Amino acid sequence: MIIKKRMMFFFICFILFFSMFYSYLLFNEDSYKRKHYIITQDSLMSEYQNHNWDFVDELHANEELNNSMIDNSFVNLLRQYDRNQNRIYDTLDEKIVSYIHTKKRSNSIDTLSEDLTDIRVLIAMKGKFSNSEHDENPVIHDKLFKQLIDTLQINKIKIVRVMKSPFNSDYDYISAKIPTAQLSILPKFVEENPIIEYIKEDLECTPLMNTALLQHQVFPMIRNDYELKGDNQSAIAIIDSGIDETHPMLSGYGDKDPSKKIIGWVDFSENDELNPYATTEHGTFVSSVAAGKEYTPLDAGGRVIVSRSHNRDWSGIEPDIKYLDTVISFNVSAPGPIIANGSWEKAEVGSTAQIHNISIITPDGSYAANASIPGENTNTVVQYDVDESNLGVYKVGYVFEVSSSIKAYNVFTDIHFNVSSNSIIPEFQGIAPESKVVLLKARTESEIIAALDWILDNGTEYNITTVNMSFKIASQGVRSRAEQLVSNGFIAVAAAGNDYAPLGNTAGSFENTPGSIDEIISVGAIDHMNHISSYSSAGGYTITGETIKPDCVASGGEFASRYSEYPPLLAADANDHDYITETELKADRLPNDLRSYVGTSFSSAIVSGITQLIIDQLGGINNWNYSKDEVNKIKSWLLMTCTETAPNDRNWDGNYDPLVNKGEKDIHEGYGRINPLAALELISKTLISNTTDSDYITAVNEDHYNAKTCYARNISLKTTNYYTINLTVPDNADFDVYIYKDNPNDYGEPILFDSSTSGILGKNEVFQISPSENGTYYLVVKAIRGKGTFTINFTDYLDVTPPFNVQIYTPTSDSYIRKQTEFYVLFEDSGTGIQKIKFHMQRLDNETRSEVIKSYEVWEIEYSNYFQFDTESFVDGYYNLTLSAQDGNFNEKNATNIIIGIDNTPPEYVELFNPILNEEYYGSLTISGEANDSFSGLDYIEFWISCRWPTPIYTENNPSGIVSYEFQSNRSDDGFNDVWIKAYDNAGNVAETIKIYILINNRGFARLITMGLSIYSVFIGIMSYKIAKYVLLKIEFADITQIPQKIRDIITDLGGNKAEARNSLNAWERITNPQSEFQ
């Protein structure tokens, strides 16, 4: 029975093992790829899901990702999106699984497939297509490419566009449309075409004015002082949803026609229209913010007209309660009537939404005027007269309630209000109203890639100098091409994103491409009062780890609410339609009007316009050379003249506010608010040395409109002079001074040379600078707190005083050095500062140490307290070394000379005498040896044995003659060991003996001792028995058992203790007769 049970147990174990092994073969990745298309549909879905969620090891994945960041490789980054590495992105995998599941449940597959829409996919291939005469060393041959095209067509996959990479290292792409019914063939299609790197959905990007003109000093300062409106021969390329050429701010299209506003248009969508149009208002608004012409839409009463259509879905709010929906805010700068005209409709069948009133709300949140709305699609007008005492930001809202789960509605609003006739803004206009626009209509990934390729190929032909990208998309193809924009001399500006999360890095993540690219100017949003907008994405380090995003912030507006005073941006409203959603259009309510918008898309557009003002100041397109250096210079000028919005907090969420970083970047605002006036001053105005200048500046939290927050000048510095900067600060203010180098880093970020930032109200900033190189530098004064007039004194001094306190701390005189030796020196200079260290070397006679054998030519290095001195070009011997310190004006002072011994030769003799090679040792082991160094002498000698590595078993300092050491081994040392000696000379050179191989065997010796003792014990026992027997026989005992009786007799005779004798006898009997215990 036991045998049968054991056989059954082993048989069950065998079956379980075989089942597990077979499952592994069936479902491991390679097997999955081989047989995926012959298994049943039931198993297909579960198998696909298992692989779709098969994460790689997180630790190793992160290590690979970090490594790939360094060389800009995206192989491991892409694995985040293709976790089962089947070359199909996970999001597309999920659609395949969903389709299979739907198909499985449907009884009529053909009918189902006819109702399903096409899916846009993007097929990526490494290398360049070979069907172009311009391609060199093509990776994908004609035959493979033709095979791929044929396969697509056979499987009813429509090719939309082929995109050839202009860079040898990047991917080529095919954009295609695949019927949903054909989704299940994709895995096999990828498997059979190894030239495919990956296939994914062709994703759509997420698109992300009047007060802005004041906030960024465009009016009145830049317009009046510099008369800059943007270069009328250069263009901004805007990649967006389209443009309405009929709006007065953007009217006029002609390809390369300099008399038109829009000089370029390419439709990369499937529509491929030849003339401009828009599918949403986004592109029209962005274009008008960046470069819209001067225009103010006025009604018959001379009031500005703004309209807006909204879709509202209030799912989740409590029913049967009246709410106020604030839909728009606007700044009223002149007295007169506000007229709001509104209507509404239910957005869905079954919606229970009901709007009761349209209301005008005052700046403090009070209801100024209300009008009842009788029902759907009924225009209702409400009016409120504003006087001089209550100008400000007004709002329009609707009072509504809902009573069921469907709570959506649409509202349509147009507002008429006054702006000051004496306003310093004569009309609504873009930042650079004379610059041209090239609109590239693109929304999907493949379309954007094609648009970027078009710019790289045609940008110079259209005089494009700036590229605006107000969208985000996680795309390697977009990223690599956007990086090339800067390399090819295009200023690239992108939105930082509208995805603020308190603890998340959204602005710097790959998903926020192109706003997360190091070289590109990434722009966040602020409101009109210089607070970070509630939605503006917080950032952090980019995926390369080289920079922090965003780079800066610009006006982007803020959402309206009853008690806030946040106006949005106002710019052109497309005439094509009023867009409720991207798919729901209504007839345009009012032609040629304005609309409101908020978002970092428009912050990006503002910075794009500002770059055009700077290009205009530099001489326009005629002075533009399309170089990366030019692009980086403009980026650095903009960033070094930013001012921090802190101590202002972020709107709505005050727990994650920008910090005062004193010239460093912040994850919320980058370097801070963009200040184009200061950037223009930096370029055009010079602060001459030995002069005094003054200006009035204001911290961003003190004044919100038309406030100059920083002062900037270029200065010229010479290494022969030193300079003092004395900034006299108003009592109630904290102003800082920054000096930047002319050339930025590789990513266009400014390099700070020096600064003075005390952080104390009323404290003057005084410091001295000594340039290390001649050239242009930039002086920037920034208001941190308070406001007022400062005075700056910039003085230069010709340095005629030599350095002082010239000391060499290490090495010391009469010491020995070798190879790369670190020197520590301290040289001080009160003027231009120490710039150079000069070496004066003389070789001395080794015996006298005074006679000069050879003098070396003097050489110099850049000054540093610590530096490495390479001795390997010198022969061993004694040298006289004198170091001299040279300041910026070539004044010199020598340090006290030192005599040093250069010794790059290890000890010439080192020998191990004991132990002996291949001998066996136990217990005490004598190790002995000897070494010698004839020049610098021995410093110490070390004895080593491998069982005690990594520390020596003995060290003797200043050894002389033979050195011995008794090593006491123990059982833990048993085994084969190497023994060797290391000898160190006084310069640090080391020589060692060859390693002697020995056996330490303390256990063997112990076993011998134990065996000997055992044999000895047996021998003694036998001998004792024989002796006892011999003695007993001699006294006539016939048997050893007679001993007890003999003892009794002896005790009786001696009169001893009988009881004790009896106990002893009983014990003896138990030993000699064990059975006695049981009797």
Secondary structure, DSSP 4 states (H G I P E B T S, - for coil): -HHHHHHHHHHHHHHHHHHHHHHHHHHSHHHHHHHTTTS-HHHHHHHHHHHHT-PPPHHHHHHHHHHHHHTT--HHHHHTT-TT-SSB-HHHHHHHHHHHHHHHH-S-HHHHHHHSPEEEEEEEEES-BSSSTT-SS-SB-HHHHHHHHHHHHHTTPEEEEEE--SSTTSEEEEEEEEEGGGGGGHHHHHHH-TTEEEEEE-PBPEE--HHHHHHTTIIIIIIIII-----TT-EEEEEESB--TTSTTT--B-TT-TTSSEEEEEE-STT--SS--BSSSHHHHHHHHHHPPSB--B-TTS-EEEEEEEEEE-TTSPSS--EEEEEEEEEE-S-EEEEEEEEEEESSTT---EEEEEEEE-TTS-EEEEEE--STT--EEEEEEE-GGG-EEEEEEEEEE--SS--EEEEEEEEEE---TT-S--SB--SSTTSEEEEEE--BHHHHHHHHHHHHHHTTTTTEEEEEE-EE---HHHHHHHHHHHHTT-EEEEE--S---TT---SSSGGGTTTT-TTSEEEEEE-TTSPBPTTSPP-EE-TTSS-EE--EEEE------TT-----EEEEPPSS-EESSSS-EE--SSTT-EEEE-SHHHHHHHHHHHHHHHHHHTTGGGG----HHHHHHHHHHHHHT-B--TTSPPSS-TTS-----TTS-BTTTBT-B--HHHHHHHHH-B--TTEEEEEEEE-TTT--SS---EEEEEEEE-TTEEEEEEEE--TT-EEEEEEEESS--TTS---EEEEE----TT--EEEEE--SS-EEEEEEEEEEE-EEEEEEEEEEEE--SPPEEEEEEESPTTEEE-SEEEEEEEEE-SSS-EEEEEEEEEEE-TTTS-SEEEEPPPEEEE--SEEEEE-TTS-SEEEEEEEEEEETT--EEEPPPEEEEE--S--SEEEEEES-TT-EE-SEEEEEEEEE-SSS-EEEEEEEEGGGTTS-SEEEES--S-EEEEEE--GGG-EEEEEEEEEEETTS-EEEPPPEEEEE-HHHHHHHHHHHHHHHHHHHHHHHHHHHHHHHHHTT-S-GGGHHHHHHHHHHHHT--HHHHHHHHHHHHHHH-GGGGG-
